[in-house]
Amino acid sequence: MRLPPLVSGTLVKRYKRFLADIQLADGSLVTAHCPNSGSMKGCALPGSRVWLSRSDNPKRKLPLTWELVEADGYLAGINTGLPNRLTREAIENGTIAELQGYDTIRPEVSYGERSRIDLLLEGQRGRCFVEVKNVTLVEGERALFPDAVTTRGQKHLNELMRVVREGERGVIFFTVQRGDGLSVSPADGIDPEYGRLLRLALLNGVEALAYRALVTPEEIRLTERLPIIV
């Protein structure tokens, strides 16, 4: 996925979840939209170098959007609006070998109890429900999810287990948007219930996949599968 031209700056602070004050290279201070509702643990440290995209839409109150941050020497993509598109792109170009063989991909399809699956794959193989999660927290060499308690994520695991019980294929897909994670694990210290449900889901036929992205100021793309350690 090619990114639009980005401008760099230094993070002053992130606040109210969706706002970030950033000092640009010319010394000016701007407020940008932060497209990430998580805690962004390890990715929102004041003084970090960040990259922003600019919208020409005159109706937008905040024309700048925070896209990337340098964390522990690696670029991380913090925009949670991108993982679904990154995953779909990687399925379509053949990078994700485990999700090949389907004729169509539909995003945001209603299923379960007032839920929407991120990607629904359909074809002669049947249907495959893919729930995509963005991962930016890395400790040591292990990427961890979630970075905050997620009742929504817990619900998604229960929904995927129901899908499998009904004879469909269910996949939880971790999109790791930074280069230093060598494996993926549940963040039990942050949300132990999510970790419990993930292990239960795997025992009950839900599949888990994790792929790491190459992140640069010019593009983000999934490149390689990572092991999942539960």
Rosetta blueprint (number, residue, H / E / L):
1 M L
2 R E
3 L L
4 P L
5 P L
6 L L
7 V E
8 S E
9 G E
10 T E
11 L E
12 V E
13 K E
14 R E
15 Y E
16 K L
17 R L
18 F L
19 L E
20 A E
21 D E
22 I E
23 Q E
24 L E
25 A L
26 D L
27 G L
28 S L
29 L E
30 V E
31 T E
32 A E
33 H E
34 C L
35 P L
36 N L
37 S L
38 G L
39 S L
40 M L
41 K L
42 G L
43 C L
44 A L
45 L L
46 P L
47 G L
48 S L
49 R E
50 V E
51 W E
52 L E
53 S E
54 R E
55 S L
56 D L
57 N L
58 P L
59 K L
60 R L
61 K L
62 L L
63 P L
64 L E
65 T E
66 W E
67 E E
68 L E
69 V E
70 E E
71 A E
72 D L
73 G L
74 Y E
75 L E
76 A E
77 G E
78 I L
79 N L
80 T L
81 G L
82 L L
83 P H
84 N H
85 R H
86 L H
87 T H
88 R H
89 E H
90 A H
91 I H
92 E H
93 N L
94 G L
95 T L
96 I L
97 A H
98 E H
99 L H
100 Q L
101 G L
102 Y L
103 D L
104 T E
105 I E
106 R E
107 P E
108 E E
109 V E
110 S E
111 Y E
112 G L
113 E L
114 R L
115 S E
116 R E
117 I E
118 D E
119 L E
120 L E
121 L E
122 E E
123 G E
124 Q L
125 R L
126 G E
127 R E
128 C E
129 F E
130 V E
131 E E
132 V E
133 K E
134 N E
135 V E
136 T L
137 L E
138 V E
139 E E
140 G L
141 E L
142 R E
143 A E
144 L E
145 F E
146 P L
147 D L
148 A L
149 V L
150 T L
151 T H
152 R H
153 G H
154 Q H
155 K H
156 H H
157 L H
158 N H
159 E H
160 L H
161 M H
162 R H
163 V H
164 V H
165 R H
166 E L
167 G L
168 E L
169 R E
170 G E
171 V E
172 I E
173 F E
174 F E
175 T E
176 V E
177 Q L
178 R E
179 G L
180 D L
181 G L
182 L L
183 S E
184 V E
185 S E
186 P E
187 A L
188 D L
189 G L
190 I L
191 D L
192 P H
193 E H
194 Y H
195 G H
196 R H
197 L H
198 L H
199 R H
200 L H
201 A H
202 L H
203 L H
204 N L
205 G L
206 V L
207 E E
208 A E
209 L E
210 A E
211 Y E
212 R E
213 A E
214 L E
215 V E
216 T L
217 P L
218 E L
219 E E
220 I E
221 R E
222 L E
223 T E
224 E E
225 R E
226 L L
227 P L
228 I E
229 I L
230 V L
